Amino acid sequence: MTAWKRWTAAALCALGVLTLLVTVSTGARAQAPAVDPEAVRILKRMTDHLAGVQQFSVRSQNIIEDLYASRHRVDYDISGAVTVKRPNKMRFSRAGDWNQRFFYDGKTMALYNPNEKVYATKPAPDTLEKMIELARENVGIVLPAADLVYRNAFSLLMQDVTLAAVVGKAVINGVKCDHLLFSRPGVDFQVWVAEGEQPWPVKYVVTETGTPARLSITTFLSDWKTAIDVDDAQFVFVPPKGTQAISFIPISEANVPGR
Amino acid sequence: MKSICRIAGAVVFLSAILAPDAEALRGRGAAFAVGAAAGSSKASAAEAEAAAAQQQAATANQQAAAAQQQAAAAEKELAAEKQKNAAAAQQPGSPMPPAAAPGQPLPLGTVVPAIPAGCVSTPVNNVNYYYCGGNFYKAAYQGSTLVYVTTEAK
């Protein structure tokens, strides 16, 4: 009986040591330097490339994951096209669950729903960066391609990043890419950057990590063009006949019961 | 998800042509709000229908309860009648005429994702107002989402 007790004690002791070892090694791995300079270099190459482009157009395809209250997963798809001309012009159109067009000509921003024949306009600042800020803070419009437009996109993307890694190579729609992973509190994002002389972003996945659902928004970007016809008139919104002006609800006044 | 939605004003523009915009990645969760808002407007419509159905069910329950009360009152005088009434009230399929739901006026400024069915459009000074259920609605953008807001009669 004594021998059995001794054996049990030894076994428990061994188990304890093993547990300790596992814990220590796991901890050591978690604390290893997690920002791979190669991933950062490729990201910077992409953002520098974008910042150096005076004008561009790109097609986008979004897949937006959502959960019904019943916890069933549903995905929404949105097709869009953006045209940007620095320093103060932008337009985009989207098709999908609803059709919509946005115009910014350096003075005014306009949102237009052709199907419902309604639009709203608002005086806007004279730079893309300030306009994006106003749209987001005062109107609640999250503009597309904001990270392409910001001159300091790299520092914005890298802010609070705790992990940067090169996942590997991938081919997206025929384009060979570097696949990068970044993480910051609450958000993981993956970027696929085209190899070669034109390091465009080809795919983005942003994953919300702060909730159990871990929903993502996936974006495919294609048909990047810089040699485009960018007549300034195409950024000016002229209300078509028979359309009706409506207003933007300021964010502070939003009153959405139950949401 | 819903709170994130609210933070961003439950809106979205292009639900993000480029979802992971730098702002979103700054931790504001805007990109997710985008997705959430885009999805939730549809989900809300479906949920609103479900809620309406629940309300109808609740109304039916109330009616059933009222019938039961009546039955209870009758019980004092006619035990036999009581039994009959109570049985009728408890039958889920008992022929209870549905009440014509009178419109419940909503607080001004209430935002709904879609005009309720049966609303009548009335243009005033080139602005379309929609009237139904005791409420006037007009269209507005909440972020990039087209919504309808209860408003005063013009």
Boltz contact constraints between the chains, C-beta under 6 A:
constraints:
  - contact:
      token1: [A, 60]
      token2: [B, 17]
      max_distance: 6.0
  - contact:
      token1: [A, 62]
      token2: [B, 16]
      max_distance: 6.0
  - contact:
      token1: [A, 62]
      token2: [B, 19]
      max_distance: 6.0
  - contact:
      token1: [A, 64]
      token2: [B, 15]
      max_distance: 6.0
  - contact:
      token1: [A, 64]
      token2: [B, 35]
      max_distance: 6.0
  - contact:
      token1: [A, 64]
      token2: [B, 38]
      max_distance: 6.0
  - contact:
      token1: [A, 66]
      token2: [B, 39]
      max_distance: 6.0
  - contact:
      token1: [A, 68]
      token2: [B, 43]
      max_distance: 6.0
  - contact:
      token1: [A, 69]
      token2: [B, 47]
      max_distance: 6.0
  - contact:
      token1: [A, 76]
      token2: [B, 38]
      max_distance: 6.0
  - contact:
      token1: [A, 76]
      token2: [B, 39]
      max_distance: 6.0
  - contact:
      token1: [A, 78]
      token2: [B, 15]
      max_distance: 6.0
  - contact:
      token1: [A, 80]
      token2: [B, 14]
      max_distance: 6.0
  - contact:
      token1: [A, 80]
      token2: [B, 17]
      max_distance: 6.0
  - contact:
      token1: [A, 82]
      token2: [B, 17]
      max_distance: 6.0
  - contact:
      token1: [A, 92]
      token2: [B, 14]
      max_distance: 6.0
  - contact:
      token1: [A, 92]
      token2: [B, 17]
      max_distance: 6.0
  - contact:
      token1: [A, 94]
      token2: [B, 14]
      max_distance: 6.0
  - contact:
      token1: [A, 111]
      token2: [B, 141]
      max_distance: 6.0
  - contact:
      token1: [A, 113]
      token2: [B, 146]
      max_distance: 6.0
  - contact:
      token1: [A, 118]
      token2: [B, 139]
      max_distance: 6.0
  - contact:
      token1: [A, 120]
      token2: [B, 141]
      max_distance: 6.0
  - contact:
      token1: [A, 140]
      token2: [B, 9]
      max_distance: 6.0
  - contact:
      token1: [A, 140]
      token2: [B, 11]
      max_distance: 6.0
  - contact:
      token1: [A, 140]
      token2: [B, 143]
      max_distance: 6.0
  - contact:
      token1: [A, 141]
      token2: [B, 13]
      max_distance: 6.0
  - contact:
      token1: [A, 141]
      token2: [B, 143]
      max_distance: 6.0
  - contact:
      token1: [A, 141]
      token2: [B, 144]
      max_distance: 6.0
  - contact:
      token1: [A, 142]
      token2: [B, 12]
      max_distance: 6.0
  - contact:
      token1: [A, 142]
      token2: [B, 13]
      max_distance: 6.0
  - contact:
      token1: [A, 142]
      token2: [B, 30]
      max_distance: 6.0
  - contact:
      token1: [A, 142]
      token2: [B, 34]
      max_distance: 6.0
  - contact:
      token1: [A, 143]
      token2: [B, 13]
      max_distance: 6.0
  - contact:
      token1: [A, 144]
      token2: [B, 14]
      max_distance: 6.0
  - contact:
      token1: [A, 144]
      token2: [B, 16]
      max_distance: 6.0
  - contact:
      token1: [A, 144]
      token2: [B, 17]
      max_distance: 6.0
  - contact:
      token1: [A, 144]
      token2: [B, 18]
      max_distance: 6.0
  - contact:
      token1: [A, 145]
      token2: [B, 17]
      max_distance: 6.0
  - contact:
      token1: [A, 145]
      token2: [B, 18]
      max_distance: 6.0
  - contact:
      token1: [A, 146]
      token2: [B, 21]
      max_distance: 6.0
  - contact:
      token1: [A, 146]
      token2: [B, 22]
      max_distance: 6.0
  - contact:
      token1: [A, 146]
      token2: [B, 23]
      max_distance: 6.0
  - contact:
      token1: [A, 147]
      token2: [B, 21]
      max_distance: 6.0
  - contact:
      token1: [A, 147]
      token2: [B, 22]
      max_distance: 6.0
  - contact:
      token1: [A, 150]
      token2: [B, 22]
      max_distance: 6.0
  - contact:
      token1: [A, 153]
      token2: [B, 22]
      max_distance: 6.0
  - contact:
      token1: [A, 156]
      token2: [B, 22]
      max_distance: 6.0
  - contact:
      token1: [A, 156]
      token2: [B, 26]
      max_distance: 6.0
  - contact:
      token1: [A, 157]
      token2: [B, 22]
      max_distance: 6.0
  - contact:
      token1: [A, 157]
      token2: [B, 25]
      max_distance: 6.0
  - contact:
      token1: [A, 159]
      token2: [B, 26]
      max_distance: 6.0
  - contact:
      token1: [A, 186]
      token2: [B, 27]
      max_distance: 6.0
  - contact:
      token1: [A, 189]
      token2: [B, 20]
      max_distance: 6.0
  - contact:
      token1: [A, 189]
      token2: [B, 25]
      max_distance: 6.0
  - contact:
      token1: [A, 204]
      token2: [B, 20]
      max_distance: 6.0
  - contact:
      token1: [A, 206]
      token2: [B, 19]
      max_distance: 6.0
  - contact:
      token1: [A, 206]
      token2: [B, 20]
      max_distance: 6.0
  - contact:
      token1: [A, 206]
      token2: [B, 31]
      max_distance: 6.0
  - contact:
      token1: [A, 208]
      token2: [B, 32]
      max_distance: 6.0
  - contact:
      token1: [A, 217]
      token2: [B, 19]
      max_distance: 6.0
  - contact:
      token1: [A, 217]
      token2: [B, 31]
      max_distance: 6.0
  - contact:
      token1: [A, 217]
      token2: [B, 35]
      max_distance: 6.0
  - contact:
      token1: [A, 219]
      token2: [B, 18]
      max_distance: 6.0
  - contact:
      token1: [A, 219]
      token2: [B, 19]
      max_distance: 6.0
  - contact:
      token1: [A, 246]
      token2: [B, 139]
      max_distance: 6.0
  - contact:
      token1: [A, 246]
      token2: [B, 140]
      max_distance: 6.0
  - contact:
      token1: [A, 247]
      token2: [B, 140]
      max_distance: 6.0
  - contact:
      token1: [A, 248]
      token2: [B, 141]
      max_distance: 6.0
  - contact:
      token1: [A, 249]
      token2: [B, 140]
      max_distance: 6.0
  - contact:
      token1: [A, 249]
      token2: [B, 142]
      max_distance: 6.0
  - contact:
      token1: [A, 251]
      token2: [B, 9]
      max_distance: 6.0
  - contact:
      token1: [A, 254]
      token2: [B, 9]
      max_distance: 6.0
  - contact:
      token1: [A, 255]
      token2: [B, 109]
      max_distance: 6.0
  - contact:
      token1: [A, 255]
      token2: [B, 111]
      max_distance: 6.0
  - contact:
      token1: [A, 256]
      token2: [B, 10]
      max_distance: 6.0
  - contact:
      token1: [A, 256]
      token2: [B, 111]
      max_distance: 6.0
  - contact:
      token1: [A, 259]
      token2: [B, 10]
      max_distance: 6.0
